[in-house]
Amino acid sequence: IAMFLTPFFRPAIDGPTPMFFVDAPVPGSGKSLLVKALLMPALGRPPAMTAANKHEEEFKKTLISLVTESAQAIFLDNVNHRLDSGFLAGLITADGARER
């Protein structure tokens, strides 16, 4: 419910919002479809999708590209390794209004 509502209320929130995780015991259970269905009503289109690259520099370039394109939500699909990115942590916790 929070993933569905967050994009609607994001403009009223002064500060960072949570990162959401969707997990399932088996592949092909509809996780991507669930995320798209929850975010499309607020975004008007599917969220920007990318894979979480294990190489920090490549992952950083991808995230910068998506943020530059003004992606309202970024969907990291098929994360099958430890998500350990200082740049991603900075994006999630940055106060966008003050950082600009």
C-alpha angles and dihedrals in degrees: 000000000000092000089053095047101040097078091052093052098034094099089058095050116091103204140019124330126212128275111233128217127202115196134178134176095237136036117249096035095126104264094139091047090050093052092047092048092050096048104036096075091059098036098040089223137043115291120260106272130205140150121253102248116214090219109083097210094051091045090049092052091050093050092047089052092051094046091047089054087056095245106186091203132015119208115204102202128200099005102183100162138055108294100223110157124143090195092054090048089053092050093050095049099037118112098232096199093055098036095060 
